[in-house]
Amino acid sequence: MIFGYDGLLLAGLALVGLAAGFVDAVAGGGGLIALPSLLAAGVHPVAALATNKLQGSIGTFIAALTYWRKGLVDLRSLAIAIVATFAGAYLGSASVKAIDVSALRQVVPFALIAIALYFLVAPRLGDEDRAQRLARGFIPVMGFCIGFYDGIFGPGTGSFLTIGFVVLFGFGLTRATANTKALNFVSNAASLALFIPSGDVLWPIALAMAAGQIIGGYLGAHAGIRHGARFIRPLVVVVSIVMALRLLFWN
């Protein structure tokens, strides 16, 4: 027993964290692996959400840091978007009980399928920057809106950020993924600002999974950097479709 938990359980969840961190660093959607595993381990749903948010944030931070060190994220140009994303996510998390998200459950799966189709069939979707449809001064607006969505609902946040960076702002796919990780970490941190004081995080489990997330996030980010769009693109397609199917058919 470790801190009152079975050692094998913690080791198994650490491996889950590693797998989730790897997938999330490349294409997002690591919660598809981590959250069901926590629920299967018998964790109460509210505690599972809070614990998943904390352990996932660690992996996202490691991935964002790795991309930044490789020069794929410019924090100075992203500074206003970081503040806006935090504000949106905090506001969304704070108002989640007052907002009916049932409509989102119907719409989001089809939006994710549309994203998957775009990444599947879009010609010349690579690592080169392209013509932007919106001035990059609008990135904070995107950050606030998607951050708010992440606070009130969440699934597909990484996919929505990535498609925004690519389609609206002309980023190459690897750089879009890198900037997505930075903003996604910020939106997660905003939610944790509410979850942690509430006492819902199961710290021994969160720290065990975070250890796996550190490795997974690092390896996933390096895989994305090394292999670029040819690796990221199919994984985004698969993750988006799986998330859509989960929302449509899993209660």
C-alpha positions as CSV (number, residue, x, y, z in Angstrom):
1,M,0.0,0.0,0.0
2,I,1.2,3.5,-0.9
3,F,-0.6,6.4,0.8
4,G,-3.5,4.1,1.3
5,Y,-3.6,2.9,-2.4
6,D,-2.6,-0.4,-3.9
7,G,0.9,-0.1,-5.4
8,L,-0.1,-2.1,-8.5
9,L,-3.1,0.2,-9.1
10,L,-0.8,3.3,-8.9
11,A,1.7,1.6,-11.2
12,G,-1.0,0.7,-13.7
13,L,-2.4,4.3,-13.7
14,A,1.1,5.6,-14.2
15,L,1.3,3.6,-17.4
16,V,-2.1,5.0,-18.3
17,G,-0.7,8.5,-17.8
18,L,2.2,7.7,-20.0
19,A,0.0,6.6,-22.9
20,A,-2.4,9.5,-22.4
21,G,0.4,12.0,-22.3
22,F,1.9,10.7,-25.5
23,V,-1.3,10.8,-27.4
24,D,-2.3,14.2,-26.0
25,A,1.1,15.8,-26.9
26,V,0.6,14.9,-30.5
27,A,-3.2,15.1,-31.2
28,G,-5.0,15.9,-27.9
29,G,-7.6,13.6,-26.5
30,G,-5.5,12.1,-23.8
31,G,-8.5,12.2,-21.5
32,L,-10.1,9.5,-23.7
33,I,-7.5,7.1,-22.1
34,A,-7.1,8.6,-18.7
35,L,-10.7,9.4,-17.6
36,P,-12.3,6.0,-18.4
37,S,-9.3,4.3,-16.6
38,L,-9.9,6.4,-13.5
39,L,-13.7,5.5,-13.5
40,A,-12.9,1.8,-14.1
41,A,-10.6,2.0,-11.0
42,G,-13.6,3.0,-9.0
43,V,-12.9,6.7,-8.6
44,H,-15.9,8.9,-8.0
45,P,-16.8,10.8,-11.2
46,V,-16.2,14.3,-9.7
47,A,-12.9,13.2,-8.2
48,A,-12.0,11.4,-11.5
49,L,-12.6,14.7,-13.4
50,A,-10.5,16.7,-11.0
51,T,-7.7,14.1,-10.8
52,N,-7.7,13.7,-14.6
53,K,-7.5,17.5,-15.1
54,L,-4.4,17.7,-12.8
55,Q,-2.5,14.7,-14.2
56,G,-3.3,15.8,-17.7
57,S,-2.1,19.3,-17.1
58,I,1.3,18.0,-16.1
59,G,1.7,16.2,-19.5
60,T,0.4,19.1,-21.4
61,F,2.9,21.4,-19.6
62,I,5.8,19.0,-20.5
63,A,4.7,18.9,-24.1
64,A,4.3,22.7,-24.3
65,L,7.7,23.2,-22.7
66,T,9.3,20.7,-25.2
67,Y,7.8,22.4,-28.2
68,W,8.8,25.8,-26.8
69,R,12.4,24.7,-26.3
70,K,12.5,23.7,-30.0
71,G,11.4,27.2,-31.0
72,L,7.8,26.3,-32.0
73,V,6.1,28.5,-29.5
74,D,6.7,32.3,-29.2
75,L,5.4,33.1,-25.7
76,R,5.7,36.9,-26.2
77,S,3.4,36.9,-29.2
78,L,1.1,34.5,-27.4
79,A,1.0,36.4,-24.1
80,I,-2.4,38.1,-24.5
81,A,-3.9,34.9,-25.8
82,I,-2.6,33.1,-22.7
83,V,-4.4,35.6,-20.4
84,A,-7.6,35.5,-22.5
85,T,-7.6,31.7,-22.5
86,F,-7.2,31.6,-18.7
87,A,-10.0,34.1,-18.3
88,G,-12.3,32.2,-20.6
89,A,-11.6,28.8,-19.0
90,Y,-12.0,30.1,-15.5
91,L,-15.3,31.8,-16.3
92,G,-16.5,28.7,-18.0
93,S,-15.6,26.5,-15.1
94,A,-17.1,28.9,-12.6
95,S,-20.4,29.0,-14.5
96,V,-20.7,25.3,-15.5
97,K,-23.5,24.6,-13.1
98,A,-25.6,27.5,-14.4
99,I,-25.3,26.5,-18.1
100,D,-27.2,23.7,-19.9
101,V,-24.6,21.9,-22.0
102,S,-27.0,19.3,-23.5
103,A,-26.9,21.1,-26.9
104,L,-23.1,20.8,-26.9
105,R,-23.4,17.1,-26.5
106,Q,-25.4,17.0,-29.8
107,V,-23.3,19.5,-31.8
108,V,-19.7,18.8,-30.7
109,P,-19.4,15.2,-32.1
110,F,-20.3,16.5,-35.6
111,A,-17.8,19.3,-35.3
112,L,-15.1,16.8,-34.4
113,I,-16.1,14.6,-37.4
114,A,-15.8,17.7,-39.6
115,I,-12.3,18.4,-38.2
116,A,-11.3,14.8,-38.9
117,L,-12.6,15.0,-42.5
118,Y,-10.7,18.3,-43.0
119,F,-7.4,16.8,-41.8
120,L,-8.1,13.7,-43.9
121,V,-8.8,15.4,-47.2
122,A,-7.3,18.9,-47.1
123,P,-4.5,19.1,-49.8
124,R,-1.0,20.1,-48.8
125,L,-1.7,20.2,-45.1
126,G,1.9,20.2,-43.9
127,D,4.3,22.0,-41.7
128,E,4.7,25.1,-43.8
129,D,2.8,28.3,-42.7
130,R,0.1,29.3,-45.1
131,A,-2.0,32.4,-45.9
132,Q,-4.0,33.4,-42.8
133,R,-7.7,34.2,-43.0
134,L,-7.7,36.3,-39.8
135,A,-5.1,38.7,-38.4
136,R,-3.2,36.9,-35.6
137,G,-4.4,39.7,-33.2
138,F,-7.6,37.6,-33.1
139,I,-5.8,34.6,-31.5
140,P,-6.8,35.9,-28.0
141,V,-10.4,35.9,-29.1
142,M,-10.1,32.2,-30.1
143,G,-8.3,31.5,-26.9
144,F,-11.1,33.0,-24.8
145,C,-13.9,31.3,-26.6
146,I,-12.3,27.8,-26.7
147,G,-11.1,28.3,-23.1
148,F,-14.7,29.0,-22.1
149,Y,-15.8,25.9,-23.9
150,D,-13.1,23.9,-22.1
151,G,-14.3,25.2,-18.8
152,I,-18.0,24.2,-19.3
153,F,-17.6,21.0,-21.4
154,G,-14.1,20.2,-22.7
155,P,-14.0,17.3,-25.2
156,G,-12.2,18.2,-28.3
157,T,-10.6,21.4,-27.0
158,G,-7.2,20.5,-28.5
159,S,-8.7,19.6,-31.8
160,F,-10.6,22.9,-31.9
161,L,-7.5,25.0,-31.1
162,T,-5.4,23.1,-33.7
163,I,-7.9,23.6,-36.5
164,G,-8.2,27.3,-35.5
165,F,-4.5,27.8,-35.7
166,V,-4.3,26.0,-39.0
167,V,-7.4,27.3,-40.8
168,L,-7.8,30.8,-39.4
169,F,-4.2,31.8,-38.7
170,G,-2.2,29.9,-41.3
171,F,0.1,28.0,-38.9
172,G,1.8,24.8,-40.1
173,L,0.5,21.7,-38.4
174,T,3.4,21.1,-36.1
175,R,3.6,24.7,-34.9
176,A,-0.2,24.7,-34.6
177,T,0.0,21.7,-32.3
178,A,2.8,23.3,-30.3
179,N,0.7,26.5,-29.7
180,T,-2.3,24.4,-28.9
181,K,-0.4,22.7,-26.1
182,A,0.5,26.1,-24.6
183,L,-3.1,27.4,-24.6
184,N,-4.5,24.0,-23.5
185,F,-2.3,24.0,-20.5
186,V,-3.5,27.4,-19.6
187,S,-7.2,26.4,-19.8
188,N,-6.5,23.3,-17.7
189,A,-4.7,25.5,-15.1
190,A,-7.8,27.7,-14.9
191,S,-10.0,24.8,-14.1
192,L,-7.6,23.5,-11.5
193,A,-7.8,26.9,-9.8
194,L,-11.3,25.8,-8.9
195,F,-10.9,22.0,-8.5
196,I,-7.9,22.1,-6.1
197,P,-9.4,24.3,-3.4
198,S,-12.6,22.2,-3.6
199,G,-10.6,19.1,-2.4
200,D,-11.7,16.9,-5.3
201,V,-8.2,15.9,-6.5
202,L,-6.9,12.5,-5.3
203,W,-3.3,13.4,-5.0
204,P,-1.6,10.0,-4.8
205,I,-3.3,8.9,-8.0
206,A,-2.8,12.3,-9.7
207,L,0.9,12.2,-8.9
208,A,1.4,8.6,-10.0
209,M,-0.3,9.4,-13.3
210,A,1.6,12.7,-13.6
211,A,4.9,10.7,-13.4
212,G,3.7,8.8,-16.5
213,Q,2.5,12.0,-18.1
214,I,5.9,13.6,-17.9
215,I,7.4,10.8,-19.9
216,G,4.5,10.5,-22.3
217,G,4.3,14.2,-22.9
218,Y,8.0,14.5,-23.5
219,L,8.1,11.5,-25.9
220,G,4.9,12.6,-27.7
221,A,6.2,16.1,-28.3
222,H,9.5,14.8,-29.6
223,A,7.7,12.4,-31.9
224,G,5.5,15.3,-33.2
225,I,8.6,17.5,-33.8
226,R,10.6,14.7,-35.4
227,H,7.9,13.3,-37.8
228,G,5.8,16.5,-38.3
229,A,2.6,16.6,-40.2
230,R,2.8,13.1,-41.5
231,F,2.6,11.8,-38.0
232,I,0.3,14.4,-36.4
233,R,-2.3,14.5,-39.2
234,P,-3.5,10.8,-39.0
235,L,-3.5,10.9,-35.2
236,V,-5.6,14.0,-35.2
237,V,-8.1,12.2,-37.5
238,V,-8.2,9.1,-35.4
239,V,-8.5,11.0,-32.0
240,S,-11.2,13.3,-33.4
241,I,-13.3,10.4,-34.7
242,V,-12.9,8.4,-31.5
243,M,-14.0,11.4,-29.4
244,A,-17.0,12.0,-31.6
245,L,-18.1,8.4,-31.3
246,R,-17.6,8.4,-27.5
247,L,-19.8,11.5,-27.2
248,L,-22.5,10.0,-29.4
249,F,-22.7,6.5,-28.0
250,W,-21.1,6.4,-24.5
251,N,-23.0,7.6,-21.5
